[in-house]
Amino acid sequence: MKLAELFDLSGMERNAERLKKNAKRQADVAKAAQARLKMLKAQQQLRATSTSSSPARTTE
């Protein structure tokens, strides 16, 4: 009898593949969140720059 016959490793292999896919999915989600954060920071900086460089309005 072979060792592979004694232990059915297919369940462990499927579990390992599932864990790898979940880890990749989580990494992709983290990358997307970092990209959104970077975009929001750039927009905020652009708004701050444009408001500070606009001439002040005075009413006369």
Phi, psi and omega in degrees: 000136181274157180299321180298331178285330179287321182241121176275104184271356183299323178296319178294321179295317178297319179296318179296318178295319179297317179296321178296317180296319178297319179296319179295318180298317179295323178295320178296320178296318179295319178297318179295320179295320178295321179294318178297318179298317179298319179294317180296321178295320179295319178296318179296318179295321178297317178296318181295320180292317183289328179284327181282337181265354178285142178292142180286136180270136176238145178257128180238000000 
